């Protein structure tokens, strides 16, 4: 049986997201099923990294511009109004996607699915959709921080057997 199909991707993704947000942002989050449209109308930021090797795919984190500022402030130990530029927010969202992707990569390798991780990419705007096709496995979760219930983000992971 293909190792990709036996992997508990849902548990792996949810545990990884919880761990990274707790460790890096000191944010306790709740995960729930929803689609990426919950990431908000208006300005959005998407941080993504890709996997290549025995497992191929990507992980993307979608947040509103406002939630991105809250997350950046949490990571940098500041207040959201102290964030001086969008570049700081993009750096933090890129780093979070890199940390989540790195943790997943490590788990994949431990499971016998060695792979490499790309550098993070950032997409911003208010009128775009990111669609991935032809993947054998998918997990997606909406999330919100307990202290910031008004903001909802989304994480999605697509994978398939690679080379």
Residue frames as a rotation matrix with the C-alpha (Angstrom) as fourth column:
UNK 1
0.580 0.815 0.000 0.00
0.815 -0.580 0.000 0.00
0.000 0.000 -1.000 0.00
UNK 2
0.035 -0.520 0.853 1.22
0.450 -0.754 -0.478 3.49
0.892 0.401 0.208 -0.81
UNK 3
-0.516 -0.330 -0.790 2.64
0.854 -0.126 -0.505 5.21
0.067 -0.936 0.347 2.31
UNK 4
-0.930 0.216 0.297 0.91
-0.166 -0.969 0.185 8.46
0.328 0.123 0.937 1.30
UNK 5
-0.108 0.985 -0.133 -2.48
-0.292 0.096 0.951 6.76
0.950 0.142 0.278 1.77
UNK 6
0.251 0.185 -0.950 -1.70
0.704 0.638 0.310 5.34
0.664 -0.747 0.030 5.22
UNK 7
-0.803 -0.595 0.031 -0.35
0.448 -0.637 -0.628 8.61
0.394 -0.490 0.778 6.65
UNK 8
0.162 0.840 -0.518 -2.68
0.980 -0.200 -0.018 10.25
-0.119 -0.504 -0.855 9.22
UNK 9
-0.512 -0.430 0.743 -2.42
0.658 -0.752 0.018 13.59
0.551 0.499 0.669 7.46
UNK 10
0.399 0.760 0.513 -5.28
0.163 -0.609 0.776 15.21
0.902 -0.226 -0.367 9.37
UNK 11
0.887 -0.107 -0.448 -3.70
0.456 0.063 0.888 14.56
-0.066 -0.992 0.105 12.79
UNK 12
-0.055 -0.996 0.070 -0.25
0.988 -0.044 0.149 15.48
-0.145 0.077 0.986 11.51
UNK 13
-0.354 -0.026 0.935 -1.38
0.492 -0.855 0.163 18.83
0.795 0.518 0.316 10.11
UNK 14
0.646 0.683 0.341 -3.54
0.066 -0.495 0.867 19.77
0.761 -0.537 -0.364 13.11
UNK 15
0.731 -0.442 -0.519 -0.83
0.650 0.220 0.728 18.85
-0.208 -0.870 0.448 15.63
UNK 16
-0.282 -0.898 0.337 1.81
0.957 -0.290 0.025 20.76
0.075 0.330 0.941 13.66
UNK 17
-0.068 0.338 0.939 -0.31
0.294 -0.892 0.342 23.92
0.953 0.299 -0.038 13.37
UNK 18
0.894 0.444 -0.055 -1.14
0.154 -0.190 0.970 23.86
0.420 -0.876 -0.238 17.09
UNK 19
0.471 -0.795 -0.384 2.51
0.834 0.259 0.487 23.34
-0.288 -0.549 0.784 18.04
UNK 20
-0.413 -0.666 0.621 3.90
0.838 -0.546 -0.029 26.11
0.358 0.509 0.783 15.80
UNK 21
0.162 0.537 0.828 1.30
0.113 -0.843 0.525 28.68
0.980 0.008 -0.197 16.87
UNK 22
0.945 0.172 -0.277 1.78
0.275 0.039 0.961 27.84
0.176 -0.984 -0.011 20.54
UNK 23
0.285 -0.933 -0.219 5.59
0.900 0.183 0.395 27.90
-0.329 -0.310 0.892 20.38
UNK 24
-0.550 -0.641 0.535 6.19
0.817 -0.544 0.189 30.84
0.170 0.541 0.823 18.05
UNK 25
-0.407 0.476 0.780 3.17
0.045 -0.842 0.538 33.09
0.913 0.254 0.321 18.68
UNK 26
-0.988 0.130 -0.086 2.10
0.102 0.126 -0.987 32.01
-0.117 -0.984 -0.138 22.18
UNK 27
-0.385 0.899 -0.207 -1.34
-0.921 -0.361 0.143 31.63
0.054 0.246 0.968 20.61
UNK 28
-0.709 0.350 0.612 -3.68
0.102 0.910 -0.401 28.86
-0.698 -0.222 -0.681 21.57
UNK 29
-0.646 0.462 -0.607 -5.79
-0.762 -0.361 0.537 28.15
0.029 0.810 0.585 18.51
UNK 30
-0.063 0.666 0.743 -8.86
-0.142 0.731 -0.667 26.14
-0.988 -0.147 0.048 17.71
UNK 31
-0.933 -0.223 -0.282 -9.16
-0.321 0.163 0.933 24.29
-0.162 0.961 -0.224 14.41
UNK 32
-0.046 0.944 0.326 -12.43
-0.093 0.321 -0.943 23.63
-0.995 -0.074 0.073 12.63
UNK 33
-0.462 -0.059 0.885 -13.56
0.777 0.454 0.436 22.40
-0.428 0.889 -0.164 9.23
UNK 34
0.542 0.570 -0.618 -14.27
0.060 -0.759 -0.648 25.15
-0.839 0.314 -0.445 6.70
UNK 35
0.536 -0.376 0.756 -13.10
0.843 0.201 -0.498 26.21
0.035 0.904 0.425 3.25
UNK 36
-0.443 -0.892 -0.088 -10.44
0.892 -0.448 0.058 28.77
-0.092 -0.053 0.994 2.36
UNK 37
-0.089 0.482 0.872 -13.09
0.457 -0.758 0.466 31.43
0.885 0.440 -0.153 1.74
UNK 38
0.780 0.419 -0.464 -13.22
0.583 -0.220 0.782 31.99
0.226 -0.881 -0.416 5.51
UNK 39
-0.193 -0.943 -0.270 -9.79
0.975 -0.215 0.053 33.63
-0.108 -0.253 0.961 5.35
UNK 40
-0.117 0.254 -0.960 -11.66
0.409 -0.869 -0.279 36.83
-0.905 -0.425 -0.002 4.77
UNK 41
0.668 0.293 0.685 -12.92
0.737 -0.389 -0.553 39.17
0.104 0.874 -0.475 2.19
UNK 42
0.938 -0.343 -0.039 -10.62
-0.338 -0.935 0.104 42.02
-0.072 -0.085 -0.994 1.35
UNK 43
0.226 -0.961 -0.157 -6.87
-0.870 -0.127 -0.476 41.94
0.437 0.244 -0.866 1.74
UNK 44
0.983 0.034 0.180 -5.38
-0.109 0.901 0.420 38.45
-0.148 -0.433 0.889 2.18
UNK 45
0.032 -0.996 -0.082 -1.90
-0.999 -0.030 -0.021 37.12
0.018 0.083 -0.996 2.70
UNK 46
0.981 0.194 -0.009 -0.93
-0.194 0.981 -0.021 33.58
0.005 0.023 1.000 1.76
UNK 47
0.002 -0.992 0.128 2.38
-0.966 0.031 0.256 32.03
-0.258 -0.124 -0.958 2.82
UNK 48
0.936 0.345 -0.066 3.30
-0.346 0.873 -0.343 28.80
-0.060 0.344 0.937 1.01
UNK 49
-0.267 -0.963 0.039 6.08
-0.850 0.255 0.462 26.24
-0.455 0.090 -0.886 0.83
UNK 50
0.631 0.441 -0.639 6.32
-0.729 0.620 -0.292 23.17
0.267 0.649 0.712 -1.39
UNK 51
0.218 -0.508 0.834 7.63
-0.430 0.717 0.549 19.62
-0.876 -0.478 -0.062 -0.90
UNK 52
0.582 -0.082 -0.809 9.55
-0.764 0.288 -0.578 17.64
0.280 0.954 0.105 -3.53
UNK 53
-0.623 -0.753 0.213 10.89
-0.782 0.609 -0.134 14.09
-0.029 -0.250 -0.968 -3.29
UNK 54
-0.942 0.295 -0.157 9.15
0.290 0.955 0.053 10.86
0.166 0.004 -0.986 -2.27
UNK 55
0.070 0.955 -0.288 6.26
0.903 -0.183 -0.389 13.11
-0.424 -0.233 -0.875 -1.28
UNK 56
-0.834 -0.243 0.495 5.32
0.463 -0.796 0.390 16.16
0.299 0.555 0.776 -3.31
UNK 57
0.206 0.975 -0.084 2.89
0.918 -0.163 0.360 18.91
0.338 -0.152 -0.929 -2.42
UNK 58
-0.543 -0.329 0.772 2.44
0.123 -0.941 -0.315 22.19
0.831 -0.076 0.552 -0.63
UNK 59
-0.104 0.508 -0.855 1.27
0.988 -0.045 -0.147 23.83
-0.113 -0.860 -0.497 2.57
UNK 60
-0.511 0.018 0.859 -0.38
0.304 -0.931 0.200 27.25
0.804 0.364 0.471 2.50
UNK 61
-0.401 0.376 -0.835 -1.49
0.850 -0.186 -0.493 29.53
-0.341 -0.908 -0.245 5.33
UNK 62
-0.297 0.441 0.847 -4.18
0.525 -0.666 0.530 32.10
0.797 0.602 -0.034 4.47
UNK 63
-0.252 0.288 -0.924 -4.90
0.883 -0.321 -0.341 35.08
-0.395 -0.902 -0.174 6.75
UNK 64
0.784 0.478 0.397 -6.46
0.578 -0.795 -0.185 38.50
0.227 0.374 -0.899 6.44
UNK 65
0.001 -0.782 0.623 -4.15
0.234 -0.605 -0.761 41.51
0.972 0.147 0.183 6.50
UNK 66
0.324 0.205 0.923 -5.44
-0.742 -0.551 0.383 42.40
0.587 -0.809 -0.026 9.98
UNK 67
0.990 0.025 0.141 -4.90
-0.106 0.786 0.608 38.88
-0.096 -0.617 0.781 11.36
UNK 68
0.489 -0.869 0.078 -1.42
0.639 0.296 -0.710 38.91
0.594 0.397 0.700 9.82
UNK 69
-0.034 -0.464 0.885 -0.60
-0.306 -0.838 -0.452 42.06
0.951 -0.286 -0.113 11.81
UNK 70
0.670 0.329 0.666 -1.90
-0.730 0.125 0.672 40.47
0.138 -0.936 0.324 15.03
UNK 71
0.940 -0.337 -0.043 0.21
0.339 0.939 0.055 37.37
0.021 -0.067 0.998 14.37
UNK 72
0.219 -0.896 0.386 3.28
0.426 -0.268 -0.864 39.47
0.878 0.354 0.323 13.56
UNK 73
0.170 -0.088 0.981 2.88
-0.692 -0.720 0.056 41.49
0.702 -0.689 -0.183 16.74
UNK 74
0.913 0.214 0.346 2.58
-0.400 0.631 0.664 38.27
-0.076 -0.745 0.662 18.74
UNK 75
0.737 -0.675 -0.037 5.74
0.619 0.695 -0.366 36.82
0.272 0.247 0.930 17.22
UNK 76
-0.081 -0.818 0.569 7.74
0.418 -0.546 -0.726 40.04
0.905 0.179 0.386 17.67
UNK 77
-0.243 0.034 -0.969 6.42
0.970 -0.009 -0.243 40.85
-0.017 -0.999 -0.031 21.15
UNK 78
-0.998 -0.057 0.019 4.77
0.059 -0.989 0.134 44.08
0.011 0.135 0.991 20.01
UNK 79
-0.134 0.979 -0.155 1.33
0.089 -0.143 -0.986 45.61
-0.987 -0.146 -0.068 19.66
UNK 80
0.168 0.245 0.955 -0.27
0.909 0.337 -0.246 45.44
-0.382 0.909 -0.166 16.18
UNK 81
0.966 0.250 0.062 -0.15
0.255 -0.893 -0.371 49.24
-0.037 0.374 -0.926 15.81
UNK 82
0.441 -0.880 -0.177 3.64
-0.383 -0.362 0.850 49.12
-0.812 -0.307 -0.497 16.32
UNK 83
0.123 -0.370 0.921 4.19
0.736 0.656 0.165 47.09
-0.665 0.658 0.353 13.12
UNK 84
-0.159 -0.322 -0.933 5.92
-0.145 -0.928 0.344 49.51
-0.977 0.190 0.101 10.76
UNK 85
-0.438 -0.050 -0.898 5.55
-0.878 -0.191 0.439 47.82
-0.193 0.980 0.040 7.39
UNK 86
0.711 0.689 -0.139 3.74
-0.696 0.662 -0.276 45.13
-0.098 0.293 0.951 5.45
UNK 87
0.152 -0.746 -0.649 7.14
-0.529 0.493 -0.691 43.51
0.835 0.448 -0.320 4.84
UNK 88
-0.694 -0.349 0.630 7.34
-0.718 0.269 -0.642 42.60
0.054 -0.898 -0.437 8.53
UNK 89
0.196 0.864 0.463 3.97
-0.738 0.441 -0.510 40.86
-0.645 -0.241 0.725 8.23
UNK 90
0.729 0.050 -0.683 5.02
-0.605 0.514 -0.608 39.06
0.321 0.856 0.405 5.04
UNK 91
-0.334 -0.931 -0.150 8.25
-0.655 0.343 -0.673 37.89
0.677 -0.127 -0.725 6.71
UNK 92
-0.581 0.156 0.799 6.34
-0.712 0.379 -0.592 36.45
-0.395 -0.912 -0.109 9.67
UNK 93
0.548 0.832 0.089 3.70
-0.653 0.492 -0.576 34.71
-0.523 0.258 0.812 7.54
UNK 94
0.489 -0.475 -0.732 6.46
-0.607 0.417 -0.676 33.31
0.627 0.775 -0.085 5.31
UNK 95
-0.603 -0.761 0.237 8.38
-0.679 0.334 -0.653 32.12
0.418 -0.555 -0.719 8.36
UNK 96
-0.177 0.627 0.759 5.27
-0.742 0.421 -0.521 30.48
-0.646 -0.656 0.390 9.86
UNK 97
0.812 0.465 -0.353 4.58
-0.578 0.558 -0.595 28.62
-0.079 0.687 0.722 6.60
UNK 98
0.076 -0.887 -0.456 8.25
-0.609 0.321 -0.725 27.58
0.789 0.333 -0.516 6.56
UNK 99
-0.653 -0.308 0.692 8.05
-0.757 0.315 -0.573 26.28
-0.041 -0.898 -0.439 10.16
UNK 100
0.305 0.825 0.476 4.85
-0.649 0.546 -0.530 24.34
-0.697 -0.147 0.702 9.53
UNK 101
0.792 -0.052 -0.608 6.28
-0.534 0.422 -0.732 22.99
0.294 0.905 0.307 6.26
UNK 102
-0.240 -0.969 -0.059 9.57
-0.737 0.221 -0.639 22.10
0.632 -0.110 -0.767 7.96
UNK 103
-0.426 0.171 0.888 7.79
-0.756 0.471 -0.454 20.19
-0.496 -0.865 -0.072 10.70
UNK 104
0.697 0.712 0.083 5.68
-0.511 0.575 -0.639 18.31
-0.503 0.403 0.765 8.14
UNK 105
0.463 -0.629 -0.624 8.82
-0.654 0.232 -0.720 17.57
0.598 0.742 -0.304 6.09
UNK 106
-0.547 -0.698 0.461 10.49
-0.818 0.329 -0.472 16.12
0.178 -0.636 -0.751 9.18
UNK 107
-0.033 0.637 0.771 7.46
-0.590 0.610 -0.529 13.90
-0.806 -0.472 0.356 9.87
UNK 108
0.832 0.311 -0.458 7.34
-0.551 0.379 -0.743 12.79
-0.058 0.871 0.487 6.22
UNK 109
0.021 -0.925 -0.380 11.05
-0.743 0.240 -0.625 11.88
0.669 0.295 -0.682 6.33
UNK 110
-0.588 -0.188 0.787 10.55
-0.760 0.460 -0.458 9.97
-0.276 -0.867 -0.414 9.62
UNK 111
0.333 0.838 0.432 7.71
-0.489 0.545 -0.681 8.08
-0.807 0.016 0.591 7.93
UNK 112
-0.217 -0.529 0.821 10.01
0.447 0.693 0.565 6.99
-0.868 0.490 0.086 5.09
UNK 113
0.601 0.442 0.665 8.99
0.797 -0.280 -0.535 9.73
-0.050 0.852 -0.521 2.65
UNK 114
-0.249 -0.780 -0.574 12.13
0.669 -0.567 0.481 11.86
-0.700 -0.264 0.663 2.25
UNK 115
0.525 0.419 0.741 11.61
0.815 -0.498 -0.296 15.22
0.245 0.759 -0.603 0.60
UNK 116
-0.722 -0.691 -0.041 13.02
0.689 -0.711 -0.140 18.71
0.068 -0.130 0.989 0.29
UNK 117
0.302 0.804 -0.512 11.31
0.812 -0.498 -0.303 21.98
-0.499 -0.325 -0.804 1.17
UNK 118
0.064 -0.214 0.975 11.18
0.761 -0.621 -0.186 25.11
0.645 0.754 0.123 -0.99
UNK 119
-0.943 -0.269 -0.199 11.72
0.334 -0.768 -0.547 28.60
-0.005 -0.582 0.813 0.30
UNK 120
-0.191 0.940 -0.283 8.51
0.667 -0.087 -0.740 30.37
-0.720 -0.330 -0.610 1.36
UNK 121
-0.798 0.081 0.598 6.52
0.434 -0.611 0.662 32.42
0.419 0.788 0.452 -1.11
UNK 122
-0.551 0.618 -0.561 3.99
0.330 -0.457 -0.826 35.14
-0.767 -0.640 0.048 -0.29
UNK 123
-0.606 0.493 0.624 0.91
0.605 -0.224 0.764 36.06
0.516 0.841 -0.162 -2.30
UNK 124
-0.646 0.414 -0.641 -1.12
0.383 -0.551 -0.742 39.13
-0.660 -0.725 0.197 -1.34
UNK 125
-0.919 0.384 0.087 -4.20
-0.141 -0.525 0.839 40.81
0.368 0.759 0.536 -2.68
UNK 126
-0.585 0.776 0.235 -7.94
-0.480 -0.098 -0.872 40.87
-0.653 -0.623 0.430 -2.43
UNK 127
0.510 0.797 -0.324 -9.19
-0.725 0.196 -0.660 39.24
-0.462 0.571 0.678 -5.62
UNK 128
-0.283 -0.614 -0.737 -7.43
-0.850 0.516 -0.103 35.93
0.444 0.597 -0.668 -6.20
UNK 129
0.799 0.412 0.437 -7.89
-0.553 0.790 0.265 32.19
-0.236 -0.453 0.860 -5.69
UNK 130
-0.421 -0.897 -0.135 -5.17
-0.906 0.408 0.115 29.59
-0.048 0.171 -0.984 -5.38
UNK 131
0.731 0.675 0.097 -6.24
-0.655 0.735 -0.175 26.22
-0.189 0.064 0.980 -6.76
UNK 132
-0.521 -0.845 0.120 -4.28
-0.790 0.530 0.309 23.00
-0.325 0.067 -0.943 -6.64
UNK 133
0.604 0.734 -0.309 -5.23
-0.795 0.532 -0.290 20.00
-0.048 0.422 0.906 -8.74
UNK 134
0.564 -0.276 -0.778 -4.24
-0.289 0.817 -0.499 16.37
0.774 0.506 0.381 -9.18
UNK 135
-0.522 -0.665 0.534 -3.17
-0.766 0.089 -0.637 15.67
0.376 -0.742 -0.556 -5.60
UNK 136
-0.339 0.383 -0.859 -3.99
0.137 0.924 0.358 12.38
0.931 0.004 -0.366 -3.90
UNK 137
-0.085 0.290 -0.953 -4.36
0.984 0.174 -0.035 13.75
0.156 -0.941 -0.301 -0.35
UNK 138
-0.333 0.067 0.940 -5.72
0.057 -0.994 0.091 17.00
0.941 0.084 0.327 1.04
UNK 139
-0.035 0.406 -0.913 -6.33
0.999 0.051 -0.016 18.44
0.040 -0.913 -0.407 4.50
UNK 140
-0.506 -0.074 0.859 -7.64
0.195 -0.980 0.031 21.91
0.840 0.183 0.511 5.21
UNK 141
-0.060 0.446 -0.893 -8.61
0.997 0.070 -0.032 23.61
0.048 -0.892 -0.449 8.43
UNK 142
0.342 0.145 0.928 -9.84
0.026 -0.989 0.145 27.00
0.939 -0.025 -0.342 9.46
UNK 143
-0.172 -0.406 -0.897 -8.32
0.930 0.234 -0.284 28.32
0.325 -0.883 0.338 12.67
UNK 144
0.458 0.192 0.868 -8.79
-0.074 -0.965 0.252 31.16
0.886 -0.180 -0.428 15.12
UNK 145
-0.699 -0.697 -0.162 -6.85
0.197 0.030 -0.980 32.19
0.688 -0.716 0.116 18.18
UNK 146
-0.063 0.712 -0.699 -8.83
0.956 0.244 0.163 32.03
0.287 -0.658 -0.696 21.41
UNK 147
-0.262 -0.091 -0.961 -7.81
0.621 -0.778 -0.096 35.61
-0.739 -0.622 0.260 22.29
UNK 148
-0.705 -0.025 -0.709 -8.65
-0.443 -0.764 0.468 36.92
-0.554 0.644 0.528 18.81
UNK 149
-0.336 0.659 0.673 -11.96
0.422 0.744 -0.518 35.26
-0.842 0.110 -0.528 17.91
UNK 150
0.506 0.614 -0.606 -12.81
-0.216 -0.590 -0.778 37.88
-0.835 0.524 -0.166 15.29
UNK 151
0.000 -0.599 -0.801 -10.02
-0.986 -0.135 0.102 36.66
-0.169 0.790 -0.590 12.97
UNK 152
0.677 0.194 0.710 -10.16
-0.097 0.980 -0.175 33.41
-0.729 0.050 0.682 11.06
UNK 153
-0.188 -0.773 -0.606 -7.31
-0.917 -0.083 0.390 31.94
-0.352 0.629 -0.693 9.04
UNK 154
0.888 0.457 0.052 -6.99
-0.392 0.811 -0.434 28.81
-0.241 0.365 0.900 6.95
UNK 155
-0.294 -0.955 0.046 -4.29
-0.771 0.266 0.578 26.21
-0.564 0.135 -0.814 6.36
UNK 156
0.851 0.523 -0.034 -4.32
-0.442 0.681 -0.584 23.66
-0.282 0.512 0.811 3.56
UNK 157
-0.305 -0.920 0.245 -1.97
-0.622 0.388 0.680 20.84
-0.721 0.055 -0.691 2.64
UNK 158
0.828 0.416 -0.376 -1.91
-0.554 0.495 -0.670 18.94
-0.093 0.763 0.640 -0.65
UNK 159
-0.231 -0.935 0.270 0.35
-0.735 0.349 0.581 15.92
-0.637 -0.064 -0.768 -1.17
UNK 160
0.894 0.360 -0.265 0.91
-0.447 0.723 -0.526 13.03
0.002 0.589 0.808 -3.57
UNK 161
0.573 -0.715 0.401 3.56
0.444 0.682 0.582 10.37
-0.689 -0.155 0.708 -4.13
UNK 162
0.554 -0.468 -0.689 6.62
-0.669 -0.743 -0.034 11.84
-0.495 0.480 -0.724 -5.77
UNK 163
0.160 -0.616 -0.772 9.60
-0.886 0.254 -0.387 10.47
0.434 0.746 -0.505 -7.62
